[in-house]
Amino acid sequence: MATPSNIEIAQAARMRPIDEVAAGLGIPDDALVPYGRYKAKISLPFLARLGHRPRGRLVLVTAVSPTPAGEGKTTTTVGLGDALTRLGERAMICLREPALGPVFGMKGGAAGGGYAQVVPMEDINLHFTGDFAAIGVATNLLAAMIDNHIHHGNALGIDVRRVTWRRVLDVNDRALRDTVTGLGGPGNGYPRESGFDIVVASEVMAIFCLATSLADLKQRLGRIVVARTRERRPVTAADLEAHGAMAAILRDALAPNLVQTLENTPALVHGGPFANIAHGCNSVLATDAALHLAEYVVTEAGFGADLGAEKFVDIVGRASGLHADAAVIVATVRALKYHGGVALADLPVEDVAALERGMANLERHIRTVRDVYGLPCVVAINRRADDTDAEVSALLAAVGRSGVAAVEARHFAEGGAGAEDLAREVIRLCGDGPASAPVYTYDDDATLWEKMRAIATRVYGAADITASTAVRAQLRRLQDEGYGRYPVCVAKTQYSFSTDPRLRGAPTGHVVDIREVRLAAGAEFVVMVCGEIMTMPGLPERPAAASIDVTDDGRISGLF
């Protein structure tokens, strides 16, 4: 009998009405804004009243450096949440919302997999509650108001060569990366070079996920620097009087979305910045709410521990006071063989030697999480059906030599029951005492250059960092303007510790070149663009959209 697909499993789920899920958390009906029977938003006024409740334990799920073979962080996050529930703990999970670009491009779905999924899977993957549409509209409204201000006289003295704000779209469209706007004569504005980013790469998305309230959201939106004058003075969204309308557009979206897993564990799915471009974590509002509603909260940071986990620690932790009590590092036999030099097509063939070579990647992530971020951690071996006993035994032994525990997890095939051993180890790591003090990769008072160097040398294993004369001058200017107090958000390839995606394993001695610097004053971080990184991805030769369909009676297929 063929194994059911992800969407077939999800469509067979026995979901509880969302008001019952909410009631189990102590959320009253008047705090819910239902979107059908199985999803709802939790009102912001209710969230504001949660502060008196004690906080639960926060578990951060991260992984080895991503490979085409897949690692399964989202699946592990869901499976661990279900396992904690099975063990009698009051658990919740917090995830990012899937972006339509990857859903229609490479992934075809991003709500977990197998028997560890959040549901309703189709809704979550396709539009959901409209949050990303609101973020796109808010971003594009600001772009329109910039061009309109210049068209009607430019009272702020904006230098049209120094407009940095770009429009966004939630579809991968390489043709829109670089554009010229304002063609067609004076009535259509003024011609200038611009372009589009994907919604999840926008500063509004980053602000949305870092905001702690509607008031904080509006203040952050007002601080967005969209351009500079000829005198290099920053021009903000507040200068254009755009931030109020932007906040109005985002008002309803800011409320976190409540759904459930296949096993009815409550889940908040909210926000979705990419971790190779932005900070890669779900919203602060959702995570903070979950910590006041549950004893254990499992959240995921995007890509490997060098990207999403670093940004959770150094950006999200600093901005919000959220700090993990323990971390789970997801690894697979296939991923480690890939890092050991095996071609994608050959990964099903047993190769213990290649796995042991690829262990260098996992070992560096372990050292980073444990020694740089100061988090107790466990390695979750996301077991696949084609993993051999010899390979798994070698992986368990290698992790043991690193001084941390490794646990086999079979949640993809078995749901929460397959992750109970992992859940027990997580409970042990979290302990009963107070959480330890947060540890950061760099000090607050370090310069932007020093912060970037600390990440490159301490986390990426690099020998040093470099930058052109122009980039160095820009960094000095940002430092002088007072932005040096901000944390650094590195935009680089997710596939390697270096800026070259072809360098697998754990390269050392490389030099990280800062190609471009972008100020995100509303999000309160400075983006360091390193290597070739796209803020508007393209579609593959055969995009996942080609497999997605809907029947005459409305049943969706092809999400996988």
Number of C-alpha atoms within 10 A of each C-alpha: 3 4 9 11 16 22 23 16 17 24 18 9 19 12 19 17 15 24 21 14 21 20 11 14 17 10 18 14 14 9 17 21 17 17 14 9 11 19 25 22 23 26 18 18 11 14 20 13 10 16 11 8 11 11 18 18 23 26 27 23 30 33 29 29 28 22 19 10 16 12 26 20 26 26 24 33 30 36 38 35 32 32 26 28 21 18 14 8 16 20 27 30 31 32 27 25 27 25 26 24 25 22 22 23 21 16 17 22 25 23 29 24 26 22 26 32 30 31 26 21 27 21 14 22 21 17 15 20 21 12 24 25 18 21 29 22 18 24 23 19 17 24 20 13 15 23 20 16 16 17 15 9 9 14 9 14 15 23 17 19 13 14 20 15 21 20 22 25 24 20 20 25 16 15 12 19 20 14 11 12 15 15 12 10 9 10 9 13 17 17 14 15 12 17 18 24 24 26 29 30 25 26 25 25 26 26 26 33 26 26 23 19 19 18 11 16 25 24 19 24 29 22 20 26 22 23 21 20 16 13 9 12 15 17 21 21 24 17 15 17 13 21 24 16 14 24 25 14 19 24 17 19 21 28 24 29 27 25 27 27 29 27 24 19 25 27 27 29 26 30 31 27 30 26 28 25 24 28 33 28 29 30 31 25 24 27 25 22 24 30 24 20 22 20 17 26 29 29 28 27 27 31 25 27 30 28 31 29 30 29 26 25 25 24 23 23 18 17 19 14 13 17 22 25 25 25 30 29 25 28 28 26 30 31 26 31 29 25 28 23 16 19 10 14 9 12 20 14 13 18 18 20 12 20 26 18 17 24 25 19 22 28 17 22 26 27 19 21 25 17 14 18 21 21 26 18 25 25 28 26 23 24 22 15 8 12 17 16 10 12 20 18 11 17 21 17 13 19 19 13 10 14 11 15 16 24 21 19 27 25 28 25 17 14 26 30 19 22 29 25 18 27 25 15 18 22 17 11 17 21 13 9 6 9 14 11 9 17 16 17 20 19 14 15 12 15 20 22 19 15 20 24 20 20 23 23 18 18 22 26 20 20 14 16 19 15 17 12 9 12 16 16 12 16 24 16 14 19 16 10 11 9 20 22 17 26 26 25 30 26 26 26 25 24 22 24 30 26 23 17 15 10 14 22 26 22 16 13 12 18 17 25 18 23 16 18 21 16 23 24 20 25 26 23 24 22 22 24 22 22 18 12 16 18 21 25 19 19 18 11 8 10 18 21 19 11 13 15 13 10 8 7 6 8 10 16 17 18 24 20
